[in-house]
Structures are given as C-alpha cells and as structure tokens.
C-alpha cells in the first residue's frame, strides 16, 4: 500500500499531498498547482530524461556487453575454445 506524506497548514486550511502534487483544501476541493510547481516538475523530468539517455543507458549497455564477453571468455577457459574436439 502506498503511503502519502501530508503537510497541513491549519491557518489557511490547505493540505498538500506531496505524492499527488496537487493542493487540496480540508473541505476536499482540488485546486491547480502553481506554474512555478509545474515549471520545477518539468525541469526535474527533463534532467532525469537526459541523465537516463546520456549517462545511465550507455553505462548499462557497456556493462551488459562486457559482462556477456567475460562470461563467454570464462566458459572458454573452463570448457575450451569452440569447434570440433579433434
């Protein structure tokens, strides 16, 4: 079950649910997040996208190919090179 962290401002009767990203009054009405919140969210998502594309995926590709190469090399050390046994 997912947990939500709430911040309640009792003076203004506003409850912010951080997981949902929207503001909710204590009466239950949902209001739109401010443009600053949306801008920060877009910047955060853009940085994450570029991190995934530029850093994480290339490193994972090198690690997977290198791991496969090491696995084949190690098997050839144990079982011998491929080909006929003669």
C-alpha positions as CSV (number, residue, x, y, z in Angstrom):
1,X,0.0,0.0,0.0
2,X,1.3,3.4,-0.9
3,X,1.9,6.0,1.8
4,X,1.4,9.7,1.3
5,X,3.2,12.5,3.2
6,X,0.8,15.3,4.0
7,X,1.7,18.9,5.0
8,X,-1.3,20.7,6.6
9,X,-1.4,24.5,7.1
10,X,-4.1,24.9,9.8
11,X,-4.1,28.7,9.4
12,X,-5.3,28.6,5.8
13,X,-7.0,25.2,5.8
14,X,-4.8,23.8,2.9
15,X,-3.5,20.3,2.7
16,X,-0.7,19.4,0.3
17,X,-0.2,15.8,-0.7
18,X,3.4,15.5,-1.9
19,X,2.8,12.3,-3.9
20,X,-0.1,13.7,-5.9
21,X,1.5,17.1,-6.5
22,X,-1.8,19.0,-6.1
23,X,-3.2,21.1,-3.3
24,X,-6.4,20.1,-1.6
25,X,-8.4,22.2,0.9
26,X,-9.5,20.5,4.0
27,X,-13.1,20.6,2.6
28,X,-11.9,18.4,-0.3
29,X,-11.8,20.9,-3.3
30,X,-8.8,20.3,-5.6
31,X,-7.0,23.4,-6.9
32,X,-4.4,23.5,-9.7
33,X,-0.7,23.6,-8.8
34,X,1.0,26.9,-9.5
35,X,3.0,27.5,-12.6
36,X,6.2,27.5,-10.6
37,X,5.4,24.0,-9.4
38,X,4.8,22.8,-12.9
39,X,8.0,24.5,-14.2
40,X,10.0,22.8,-11.5
41,X,8.4,19.5,-12.3
42,X,9.2,19.9,-16.0
43,X,12.8,20.8,-15.3
44,X,13.1,17.8,-12.9
45,X,11.7,15.4,-15.5
46,X,13.9,16.9,-18.3
47,X,17.1,16.5,-16.2
48,X,16.1,12.9,-15.4
49,X,15.4,12.2,-19.0
50,X,18.9,13.5,-20.1
51,X,20.5,11.6,-17.2
52,X,18.9,8.4,-18.4
53,X,19.8,8.9,-22.1
54,X,23.3,10.3,-21.7
55,X,24.6,8.5,-18.6
56,X,22.6,5.5,-17.5
57,X,21.7,3.7,-20.7
58,X,25.3,3.9,-22.2
59,X,26.8,2.6,-18.9
60,X,24.2,-0.2,-18.8
61,X,25.0,-1.1,-22.4
62,X,28.7,-1.3,-21.8
63,X,28.2,-3.3,-18.6
64,X,25.9,-5.8,-20.2
65,X,28.1,-6.3,-23.3
66,X,31.2,-6.5,-21.1
67,X,29.5,-9.0,-18.7
68,X,28.5,-11.2,-21.6
69,X,32.0,-11.1,-23.0
70,X,33.5,-12.0,-19.6
71,X,31.0,-14.9,-19.3
72,X,31.9,-16.3,-22.7
73,X,35.7,-15.9,-22.0
74,X,35.4,-17.6,-18.7
75,X,33.4,-20.5,-20.2
76,X,36.0,-20.9,-22.9
77,X,38.7,-21.1,-20.2
78,X,36.8,-23.9,-18.5
79,X,35.4,-25.8,-21.5
80,X,38.0,-25.0,-24.2
81,X,37.5,-23.0,-27.4
82,X,34.5,-23.6,-29.6
83,X,34.9,-26.0,-32.5
84,X,35.5,-29.7,-33.1
85,X,37.5,-31.6,-30.4
86,X,39.9,-33.1,-32.9
